[in-house]
Amino acid sequence: QVQLVESGGGLVQPGGSLRLSCAASGRISNLNAMGWYRQAPGKERELVAVFTWAGSTNYADSVKGRFTISRDNAKNTAYLQMNNLKPEDTAVYYCNAERVVSGVRIVSWGKGTLVTVSE
């Protein structure tokens, strides 16, 4: 099992910044990807950003140029730096980690952290 704990959400004004953190623990030795997803009220969960251990990084078009995903291997932590936040970024943000065990893809999720962008 992989445990993921998100932090860093909160209320911010439009144009402001937040940094989300995702601390991973447990069976993390064979992770191959970590990412951030979000779910706004009444909408489906969507990909925000993801990086793979192979070195690729992908972002949703709506956040390109504003959000940056990164990781600290020593701390087993992934980050999402969010700049120039907009009201439409309001959502619960979830951390996600993927690993492959005996050819089976296993996905773990955190419980989420709420980001509210409002005046």
C-alpha positions as CSV (number, residue, x, y, z in Angstrom):
1,Q,0.0,0.0,0.0
2,V,1.0,3.6,-0.7
3,Q,-0.3,6.3,1.6
4,L,-0.5,9.9,0.3
5,V,-1.2,12.9,2.4
6,E,-1.9,16.3,0.8
7,S,-1.5,19.7,2.4
8,G,-1.3,23.3,1.4
9,G,-4.8,24.1,0.3
10,G,-6.7,27.1,1.3
11,L,-8.4,30.3,0.3
12,V,-6.6,32.7,-2.0
13,Q,-7.5,35.7,-4.1
14,P,-7.4,35.6,-7.9
15,G,-3.9,36.1,-9.1
16,G,-2.5,34.7,-5.9
17,S,-0.3,31.6,-5.4
18,L,-0.4,28.4,-3.4
19,R,1.9,25.4,-3.1
20,L,0.4,22.0,-2.5
21,S,2.5,19.1,-1.0
22,C,1.9,15.4,-1.2
23,A,3.9,13.2,1.2
24,A,4.2,9.5,0.1
25,S,4.9,6.6,2.4
26,G,4.6,2.9,2.4
27,R,5.5,0.8,-0.6
28,I,7.0,3.6,-2.6
29,S,10.1,1.9,-3.9
30,N,8.5,0.9,-7.2
31,L,6.5,4.0,-8.0
32,N,6.6,5.1,-11.6
33,A,4.4,8.2,-11.7
34,M,2.9,10.8,-9.4
35,G,0.5,13.5,-10.2
36,W,-2.2,15.9,-9.2
37,Y,-5.9,15.8,-10.2
38,R,-8.7,18.1,-9.2
39,Q,-12.5,17.9,-8.9
40,A,-14.7,21.0,-9.0
41,P,-18.3,20.9,-7.7
42,G,-20.5,19.1,-10.2
43,K,-17.6,18.1,-12.4
44,E,-15.6,15.0,-13.0
45,R,-12.1,14.6,-11.7
46,E,-9.5,15.8,-14.2
47,L,-5.8,15.6,-14.6
48,V,-3.8,18.7,-13.6
49,A,-0.2,17.6,-13.9
50,V,1.8,14.4,-13.7
51,F,5.4,13.4,-13.9
52,T,6.9,9.9,-14.5
53,W,10.1,8.4,-13.3
54,A,11.0,8.0,-16.9
55,G,11.3,11.8,-17.0
56,S,8.2,13.0,-18.7
57,T,5.9,15.7,-17.4
58,N,2.4,16.6,-18.6
59,Y,0.0,19.4,-17.8
60,A,-3.6,20.2,-18.5
61,D,-3.9,22.9,-21.1
62,S,-5.8,25.1,-18.6
63,V,-2.8,25.2,-16.2
64,K,0.2,25.3,-18.5
65,G,2.4,28.3,-17.8
66,R,0.8,28.8,-14.3
67,F,1.3,25.5,-12.5
68,T,4.6,23.5,-11.9
69,I,4.8,20.0,-10.6
70,S,8.0,18.9,-8.9
71,R,9.3,16.4,-6.4
72,D,11.8,16.0,-3.6
73,N,13.1,12.4,-3.7
74,A,14.8,12.7,-0.3
75,K,11.5,13.6,1.3
76,N,9.3,11.4,-0.9
77,T,7.2,14.4,-1.6
78,A,5.6,15.8,-4.7
79,Y,4.6,19.5,-5.0
80,L,2.3,21.6,-7.1
81,Q,3.2,25.2,-7.3
82,M,0.2,27.2,-8.5
83,N,0.6,30.8,-9.6
84,N,-1.8,33.3,-11.1
85,L,-4.8,31.4,-9.7
86,K,-8.2,31.9,-11.2
87,P,-11.7,31.3,-9.8
88,E,-12.0,28.3,-12.1
89,D,-9.1,26.6,-10.3
90,T,-11.4,26.2,-7.3
91,A,-11.6,22.5,-6.6
92,V,-10.5,19.7,-4.3
93,Y,-7.0,18.7,-5.4
94,Y,-6.0,15.0,-5.1
95,C,-2.5,13.5,-5.2
96,N,-2.1,10.3,-7.2
97,A,0.6,7.7,-7.3
98,E,1.0,4.8,-9.7
99,R,3.1,1.7,-9.5
100,V,3.3,-1.6,-11.4
101,V,3.5,-4.8,-9.5
102,S,3.8,-8.1,-11.4
103,G,2.4,-6.4,-14.5
104,V,-0.6,-4.9,-12.6
105,R,-1.1,-1.2,-12.5
106,I,-1.9,0.0,-9.0
107,V,-3.2,3.5,-8.3
108,S,-3.3,5.2,-4.9
109,W,-5.1,8.4,-4.0
110,G,-4.9,10.9,-1.2
111,K,-7.9,12.3,0.5
112,G,-7.6,15.7,-1.1
113,T,-7.1,19.3,-0.2
114,L,-9.5,22.1,-1.0
115,V,-8.3,25.1,-3.0
116,T,-10.7,28.1,-3.1
117,V,-9.9,31.0,-5.4
118,S,-12.2,33.9,-4.5
119,E,-12.2,37.6,-3.7
